[in-house]
Amino acid sequence: MTTEMTRARATSRPSVVARRIEVRGVVQGVGFRPFVWRLANRHGVTGWVRNRGGVVEILAEGPEERLEAFCRALEADPPPLARVEEVRWSEVRPGGFATFEVDESQEEELGERLISPDVATCGACLRELFDPADRRYRYPFINCTDCGPRFTIIEALPYDRERTSMRVFPMCPDCEREYRDPSDRRFHAEPVACPACGPTLRLVDGRGRPIAGDPIERAAALLLEGRIVALKGLGGFHLACLAEEEGVVAELRRRKRRPHKPFAVMVADLEAARERFALSPAEERLLASPQAPIVLVRDRGTLAPSVAPGHRRQGAMLPATPLHHLLLREVGRPLVMTSGNVSDEPICIDDEDALRRLAGIADAFLLHDRRIVARYDDPVTRVWRGEPVVLRRARSYAPSPITLPVAVPPILGAGAELHGAFCLASGTHAFLSQHIGDLDSEEAMRAYEEALERYRTLFRIEPEAVAHDLHPDFLSTRYAEETGLPRVAVQHHQAHVAATMAEHRLRGEVIGVAFDGFGLGEDETAWGGEFLVCNAARAERVGHLRQVRQPGGDAAVRYPWRMAIAHAQDAGVLPAALGLLGERSVEELETVLAQVRGELPSPRTSSGGRLFDAVAALAGICEEATYEGQPAILLEQAALSSATREYAFELATVDGRLVLDTRPIVAGVVKDLVRGRSPGEVAGRFHRTLAAAILEVCRAIRGGTGLSRVVLGGGVFQNDLLLSDVVTRLETCDFEVYVPRRTPVGDGGVALGQVLVASARLEG
């Protein structure tokens, strides 16, 4: 070979370049490093990859064309659970690497920390779980980089095994080999384990005494006998019983002190779900998604009546863990699967705590020795217009961040009282917490503070200000006061509207429609049927429902017949309305009448939720509520969507504001019921009337402001019938309508709105 030919080949060889790359987003705990390793080998790139603080850091070198293709693939085709927000790189001097390696994690911070939520068991692990030839056959803690526990086991970051509750389980040689092999599906799957080295199950009775035999087989046998079993899941305990047996479901209600609120039902797989529920393709996709949420679906009438009394929909779910898959397969029948607590208490996560608090409820306890670090309930969702809507943000959804329309300083949104949740935000990321529960007790506030401290530590956000509700007696408001941070008080309904604006990244002014049960207004009266003109910083109350008395204050929430009397008195149809309501003692009735007439102290309210309560009581659908929102929920269930007629309503201008006069509506409801119209027909007409009235108010506001973007918020819009009608009417009249999907429309999303408002005000 001549010297000239050697030189020619040398010059034609592609020159090597190198880049230092940072990948930001949800890129830890999702199999991103093995993905990068496989990608590098596919493209002929050398170097290394590692976790560093909140990002994945890569040093890659190779021919420029190959390196360019490698960088594009990082963003274009990430692992299923990853969420790549940014890929940034800079040119560096090549290091002469011969291979591509996975390096150890570094704790030095490079960027914001984003963590994957827990993920339901993937298809590959399920196949192994039920394969007798696999070494993890029937192992209840099988997982890989595509599934399994994440946030509920993490103690600190970077996300490595020694910083999780799995650190107490040393890996056996087989698991260690998988864990170290970049080509393996379990490469750096931090919870990786097997029967030889991982967590174990045990079954005990109500007094903590061991029950002999295979724990899953014996637990299944107890369930088939009609017993109630508590089992430890990903983020806390479940209480389970046969969903077809009325007697045991009723007994669970009695023991749990939950008389009417619906239970969720778990079935083994999609085939079983199709047998029990009428599912749309979108609902099937959501049920079988990696989030494995509870999905509100149409019932086929095969379950015990006490599972969801008065409801046409059931909360259906598929197993999210191998343990649940094994138990459902063993039982072979649908199970009630409800949170492991006494009603209104935080869910149990610790074995000893569960044995103490659930001793009077569960007959047996299916326990394991993997510690739950973070308390997480199950998420609740539904499908609306073919896409998922989150009603309760919990396991598998939190702590995924919401991307804000603007960068904010470090701020804490303390949230509301009902459906308590907080929001920690910094930059363009808002971390809206999981559902914690109603913040009405010291125990609930301890759970709230523990969760908040965990978020602060893991995401390293130290708030410089705190936003809170106007109500001074909310425990979340008192907590905000105790922080000593600069405080921003945000009106409740402005926060509802701002939460939807934050999710949809809206800027500028919008028409806000916020309907719920209660929020303290700026005039210190009870608001709840509000029309606002909002931007991020301010809100002007431009309209509302007509105010009526709320006799007895909170007592009217428990006893909706009180609101029926208040609205009927206001509408001038009290004598006819009294004939529709159940018998009351003379003394009780006289007290309520004195309150609605102003002879005894009683607050005024413009609440949309209380208007639903009144109509539900008048129609005989619900005169006493045992859970929040029950009258409105049952009224929607009863409503006939075929109803066509609407009741009269009027708009008036009072003190410069539009007032939707509810008196003609209530009078029409009473008149129809007295004439013998069915409750379903009346409920349907009421829904149509309220939707028509909301449209007319929005049209009037547009006429005065020119605004055509309408933002909806507040728990009343969990009502599918009302929401669909309102949105359709508004869109038909050329409004742009925004509805929350990733965040709860009710009080579980308020903290997000508080953050957006507080940031705008602090920025001036």
N, C-alpha and C positions, 0 to 999 in steps of 0.2 A: 504494500500500500504506500503510495507516495505521500510526501509531506504535505503537498498541496491538497490532496483529498482529505487528509486528517483535519487540516485547518478548515476546510469547507464544511465538514460534518460538525465541527465544534461551533462554528458560527451559526449553523442552522438550528442547533439545539435551543429550545425556548429558554429564555432567561427566567430565573427564579426571583419572585418578589414575595414580600411578606406583609401581613397586616395583623395588627392587634385589634380584636373585635370585641365589642360589648353588646350583649343581647339583654334587653330589659323587658319586663312583663312578668307573667306567671310562668317562670322557666325553671323553678326548682321543685323537686318532688314530682315531676311529671315525665321523667325519662328523657330530659333534654340532652344531658351529656352523652348517653349512648346513641341518641339520634345524631348528634354532631359527629361522634366517632364513626358511625356507619356512613354518614354523608361524606366525611373526609376521605374515607377509604374508597368510596364510589367515585369521587372526583380526582383521586390521586394527589391529595393534599396532605402535607405533613405538619407536625407541630403538637399542640396540646389544648385541652379544654379543662376548665375547673369552675366550681362555684366560688364566687367571691362576694361576700356580703349579700346584697340583694340582686346581683346580676350573674349571668354566665359570661365568663371571660375566655376568649379564644386567642391563641397565637397560631396563625395558619400561614404556610408558605408553599409556593408552587408556581407553575407557569401562570402568567397573568390571566389568561382566558379561563383556566380551570379555577383559579381563585375567585374570579368574578362570578362564575356559575355557582360555586360553593356558597358565596355570600347571598346570592339571590335565593337559593334553595332554603337558607336558614329562615327566611321570612315567609316564603311561599308555601312550604309544606311541612309545618312543625308537627310534633306529636299531638294526638287528639286532645289531651288535657292542657296543653300549653296555650298561652295567649301572648303572642309576641307584640309588644307595643312599639319597640324601636330597636333597630340594629345600627350601631355607629362603629366606624372603624377609622384607623389611621395607619399610614405607611410606616413600617419599621425596617430595620436592617435584618436580612435573612440570617437565621441561626444555623443552617445546615442540618436540620432534623432529618433523620432517616425514616422515622415512623410517626404515626399520630397516636398520642397517649392521653389517658384520662388522669389528671393530677388530683391530688388531695385538695379539699376545700380550704379556702382562706377566709378568715373572719373579718379582715379589713373591709370597711364599707365603701362601696362604689356608687350605690344608687338606692332608690326606694325598694323596700322589701315587699314582694307580692307572693302570696302563698296560695296553693291550690286548696280548695275545700276537699272534704272526704268524697270519695267516688264509689259508686256501686260496683259490685263484682263484675268483672269483664267476661266476655264469652269464652276466652281461652282458659281462664281460671275455672269457670263453671264446668267446662269439658273435663278438666283434670279432676275437679272435685267429685264427679260422679263416674270416674274411670277406675275400675278395680285394679288396673295394672299400674296406676300412677302412685308414686310414693306419698302424695298428698291426698289420696282417696279419702273422702269424708272428713277432711281436716277443716275445722270451722274457722280457721284464720288464714286461709290461703289468700294470696294477693300477689301483685306484680307492679311494675312501674305504671301500668295503665289503670290500676284500680286499688281500692282499699283505703284504710284510714290515712289521713293527712293532718288536718288542723287539730283534730281531737287528740292526737298523741304528741304533738310538737311542744317541747319545753323551751327551746331557744333556737336561734338561727346562727349560721347556715343550717339547712335541713340535712343533718346527718344522723345516723342511728344513735350515736352517743348523746345526742341532744333530744331524744324522744323517750317515751315511756317503754320503748322496746329495748333500751340499753341493758335491762336486767336479764335479757335472754341472749346469752352468747350463742353465736351461730355454730351449728355442726359443720363438719367438713363439706358435706354436700351443699348446704345452703351458702357457705362461704365461697365455694367454687362458683356458684351461680352469681353471687353478689359481685365477684371480682372480674367476671367475664363480660367485656363490653358487647359481645355478640349475643348475650343471653337476655331474655325478656325480663329477668329479675336483676339485671345489673344495677347496683345501687338503689334497689327497692328497699327503702329503709325498714319497713315492717316485715321483710321477708322472714319466713319461719316454716317449720314443718313439725310433724308429731315428735320428732327426736329432740327438738331444741326450743320450740316456741310455747306460747301460752296454752293453757289447758282449761277444760271445762269441768265443772262439778255441779251436781244437783243436790239441793238441800230442801228440807221441809220448812214450814213457817217459823220454826224455832231454831233454824240454822243447823239441824242435824243432817248428816249425809244420807242420801238415798242411794242404795246400791244399784248397780247396773249401768249400762251405757246411758250417759246423761240425756242425750237427744231422744233415744228410744223411750226412756222412762218418762221424760217430759211430754212426749207425744201421747203416750198412753194415758197420762193424767188428764191432758186436754180432751182426749176422746171420752174420758169418763165424766166430763162436765166440770172439771176443776179449772181454777184460774192460776196461771203461771206467770211470774215475773221473770223477764230475761234481760240480760245486759247486752245492749247494742253498741253502736259506734259512739254516740254522744250522750247516752243515758239509758235508763231502763224503760222497757215496754211492759204493759200488762196485756196478756193474751188469753182468749177463751174462744170457744166455738161460736162462729158468727151466725150459724143457722138455728141455734138452740135458744129459744126465747127465755127459758128459765135461767140459764147461766148468764146471759147478757143482762137480764134484769137484776140478777144478784150482783154482778160487777157494778152496775149503776148504783145499787144501794150501798155497797162497800166503799166505792170511790166518792160517794156523795155528789154524783153528777146525774141528776134526774132526767134531763132531756137533751143536752148538747150532743150532737152526733159523734159517734165513734168512727175511726178509720177501719177499713177492712183490708187485710193482706191476703193475696192469693198467690199460688205457686209460680205462675207464669202467664204469658199473654193468652194462651189457649184457655186457661181457667178463667181469666178476666173476661174473655168474650162470652163465656157461658153465663157469667153473673151480671154483666153490665152491657149496655148498648153503647159501643165505642165507635167514635169517628176515627179515621186514619191518623189525624193529628193527636188525638188522645192516646192512641196506641203508641205513637212515637214518644210522647211525653212520659207515659208510664214506663217504657222500656229504655229511657234515656239514661246516661251515666249518673244523672242526679237522682233517679228513682224517687220522685216526690209522691206525696198524696195528690191525686187528681180527682176533682169533682166531676163525676160522670153520671149518666142516666142509669137508673136502677131497673133491673128486670123482675124485681119482686120475689127473689129467692131467699133472702136473708131474714133473720128475726126482725119483727117490727120495731123492737127496742134499739136496734142498731142506730137508726136515724129517724126518730119519731116525727111524722108529719112532713118528711122530705121526699121529694121525687128523685133526688140525686144522692149518691153515696160517695164517700171519700175512699177511693180505691188506691191500692199501692201494691207494688211488687217487692220482693225481698231486696234489701240493699246490701246485705252481708252474707257470707257463706253460712253462718249460723242460722240465719232466717231461712235461707234456701233449704238447708238440711231439715229444719223443723217442719216447714210447709210440705216438703216432699214426704216426710214421714207421716204427718197427720193426714194428708190427702184431702183436706177440706179447708174452706176459707176460715180465717181467724180474725176476730177483733184484735187490733193492734193499736193500743192507745198509750199515751205517755204514762210513765211510771211515777205517779204522784197522786196525792189527794187533790181534788179540784182546787185550782188557783194557787197551788204551791209550786216551787221550782222542781223540775224533773230530777230524780235521784241519779247520781253517777257513781257513788261509792258503795261497795258491798255492805259494809256495816250500816251505813245510812239507810240503804234500801231495806235491809232486814228489820231495822227499827221502824221506819216510817210506813212501810208497806205490809207489815206483819198482819194487820187486820184485813188486808185486801187479798193478798196472794196466798194460795195453798202451798206453793213450792217456788223455788228460786233457781233459775239456771244462770250460774255465775261463771266468770272466768277471771284469770289473774293478770290481764293486761289493763293497766290503769288508764282511766279516761281522764285526760288532762283538761279538756274543755267541755262544758255542758252544752249540748245541742239537741233541740227537739227536731221532729220531722217537718220538712217544708210542706206547705199546702199551696196548690196551684189549680188553675183551670185553663181550658182552651177557649179563647175568644177570637172570633174571626180567623180561625185556623192557626193561631199562634199562642204560645204559652203566656200566662199572666201569673205572677207570683202574688199570692195572698198572704202567706206567712213565710218570711225569709228565715231559713234555718239551715240545717245540715245540707251540704252539697251546693248551697248558693252563697252563704257567707263563709269566708270574708272576701270574696271576689269584689274588687273595687268598682265603684261607679266613677266614670270619667266626667269631670265637671266642665262646664262651658268656659270657666276662667280659672286661673290659678289662685288659690286662697292661702293665707297664712295658716299656721297650725291652729285649728279650732276644734273644740268639742261641742257637738250638739247633744244636749242632755235628753231630748225626747219628751214624750208625754207621759201620762199615767197609765192608760190602758195600752195593752200590747207593747209594753216597754221595750225600747231599743235605743241605743246611742249611735252617734256617728263621729268618728275621728277623721279629720281631713287635713291634708297638707298638699300644696301644689295642686295638681289637677286630679288627684286621687281622693275619693271619699270612701271610707271603710264603714259602711252601714252594718251594724252588728246583727247577730242572729236575734230572733224573737226570744225575749227573756221571760215575758209574762207580765201581768198587771203589777205595777209598782205600788202596791198598797199595803205592804208589810215589811218588817225589818228583814225577814228571811229573803224576800224578793230583792230588796235593796242590796243585801250581801252578795247575792248572785250577780246582780248588776255591776257592783263595784269590782268583784273578782274578774268578770269578763272584761270590763274596761281596763283594769290594770294589765291584763294579758295582752290586749290590743296595743296599749301604750308601749309595753316592753318589746313585743315582737316587731311592731312596725316603727319603733323608735320615734314616735310622735309625741312631743311634749306640748300640749296646747297652750297658746298664749292668750286665749280668750275662750269663754264658754257662752253658748247661746241656750236659752231655755224658754219655757212657756210663760205666758203672762200670769197664770194661776199661781198665787203665792203658796198654796197648801199642797201642791203636787210634791211628792217626795223627790222627784227628779229636779224640781226647782230648788228645793232646799239643799240638795246635793250640790247644785251649781253655786249656790250662795256660799257653801262651806269650802269650795275650792280656793277661794281668795283671788281668783282670776278676774280680770275685767269681764263684766257680764253684759250681754245683749238680750233683752227680753223681746220675744217674737210672738206676735199674735197667732193663735193656733191655726186659723184658717188660711192666713197668709203662708204659714209653714207648709200646709197641705199643697197649696198651689205651687209654691217654690220647689217642693220636692219633685213634682212632675216636670217643672221647668228644668231642674238640675238633670234629671234622667235624660230628657230629650235635648239637653244642651241649648236651651232657648235663651236668647238675649233680647232686650227691649221690653216693650209693654205687651201685656196680654189681658184678655178677659178671663178672670178666674172664677170658677163655679165650685164652691166647697160646701158639700152637704154631709152632715154627720150628726151625732147625738148631742155633743156639747163641746164648746170651747169658750173660754172667757173672752168677752169682747173688750174693746178699748173703752167702752162706756160702762164696763163692769157688769153688764147683763150677759145672760147665756145666749151665745150665738150658735148657729148650726144650719142655717139655710142662707148662704151668703153669696153675693155677686160682687166681685172685686175687680178693680183695674190695678194691675200689679206690674212692677218690674222687680228686679232682684232686691232692691233696697227698700221699696215702700209699697204700700197697698192702700188704696182708697175704697172704702165701703160704699159702693154706688147703688146697691140694692139688697133686699133680703126678704124672707118670708115675714108675713105679718106676725107680730109678737102676741103671744097669749100667756096666761099664767101657767106655771108649772107647779101644781098643788103638792106641797110637801117636799119640794126640791127633789132629792135623789129617790125619795119614796115613789115618785111618779115613774121612775125608770123601772122599778121592780113591779109596779102595779099599773099597767098601761090604761086601765079603765079610768084612772084619774085624769090622764090626758084626754081621753074621750069626753069626759065631762067638761074639761076646760075648753076644748075646741067647740063642743056643742053649745055651751053657754055663749061663747063668743059669736057663734053663727046664728044664735037665736032659735035653736031647735032642741033645747035641752029636754023638754017634756017627752018628745018622741024618742030622743036618744036614751033616756033612762029606761024606757020600755025594752030597749035592745040589750041592755047590760044586765048582768046577773044581780041577784039580790044582795043588798048591803044593809048593814045595821043602820038604824036611823042616826045614831051618834056619828058614825064614820062618814055617812053621806053628808050630814050637816056640816061637819068640819071641812070636807073637801069643797062644798058649795061656798062656804064662807071664804075659803082661800081663793077660789076662782073669781069671786065677786070683789075681792080686795078688802074684805072685812077682817081677815087675818093675814099676816105677812106671808107672801109667796112670791118667788122670783118670776120674772118674765123671760120668755125664751122665744127665739126665732128658729128653733131646731127643726131640721128636716127629719131627723130620726124620731123625734117626739110626735111629729105629724103622722108618720107611719104607725107608731104605737097606737095613736088615737083611732085610726081607721081599722087596724087589726082588732082592737078591742070592740069597736062598734059592730064589726062583722062577726064577732064571736069566735075569732080565730085564736086570739091570745089575750087573756085578761090578767095573767101573772107571768112574769118573765123569770126564768131561772138561769139564763146566761145572756151575755151582752149581745144585743141585736136580735134576739129571738123573735119578737113580734114582727119586725120588718122581714126577716128571713121567711117566716111562715106565711106572711102575706104574699110574698113573691111566689112561694110554692103553690099557694092557692089560686093565684091569678090566672085567668084564662087568657092566653095570648090572642085568642080569637076575638076578644072584646073590641068593638069598633067605636062606640060612642064615647064622647068626652064630656066631663062635667064643665059647667061654666067656671070661669075664673076672671079676676079683674086685676089690672095694674093701676096703681095710683102713685102719685108723687107726693112724698111727705118729707118736709125738711130737706128738699133737694135730692132725696133718694127715691129710687123705684121700690115700691112695696108690692109684693105679690100677695094679694088678698085671698086667704084660704077659706074665708067664710062661705062663698058659693060652692066650693068643692065639698066641704064638710056637709053643708045643707043637702047637696045632691046625693052624697053617700047615704045619709040618714033617710032621705026620701025613698031611694031605691030599696033599701033594706026593709023599711016599713011596708013597702008595696010587695015584698016577697021576692025581690031579685036575689039570686044566689050569691053567697059570699065570693065565689070565684069570679062571677061577672062583675061585681062591684070592685073587687081588687084589681081586675084587669083594666076597668075604666079609670080607676084612680091612677094607676101607673101611666096610662096614656095621657091623662090630664096633666100630670106633673111634668112629663116630657114636653108636652106642648107649651106649658107655661115657661119652662126653662128656655125654650127656643125664643119665645116672645120677649123675654127679658134680655136675652143676648142680642136680639135684633134691635131692641131699643137702645142698648148700650153702644152697639156699632153705629147707630144713627147719630149718637152724640160724640163719639170718639174716633170713628173711622177704623177701629180695631176689628180684625176678623179672625185672630187666633184665639181659640178657646181652650183653656187648660182645666181639666177636671181633677178633683181630689176629694178625699173624705170617704168614710166608711160606707155611706149610703150607696156609693157607686160600685160597691161589691155586688150590688143587685144587677144580675145579668140582663133581666128584662128591661129595667129602667135605662141602664147604660146603653144597650143596643139601640133603644128607641131614641134616646137623646142624641147619640152620635149620628145616627142616620138622618134625623131631622136637621141637625146642624149642618152636616155635609151637603144635604140637599139644597140648603140655602147658602152654599158657598163659604162656609166657615172651615178653617183648618182646625181640627180637633186633636188634642193630645191627651192620652190616657196612660197612666203608668203601667209598665209591664214587668220590669225587672225589680221594682220596689213596691212594697205594699201600698195600695191606694188609701188604706186606713191609717190609724195612728202609728203603725209600725214603720211608716216612712217619714214621719214628722221631723225626726232628728236631721235627716238629709236636708230638708227645706230650711231648718233653722240655721244650718251651716252656711248655706248660700246667702240667706238674708243677712246674717251677722257679718260675713265677709264683705258684702257690698256696703254695709253701713260703716264698717271700720275703715274701708278704703275711701269713704266720703262720697 
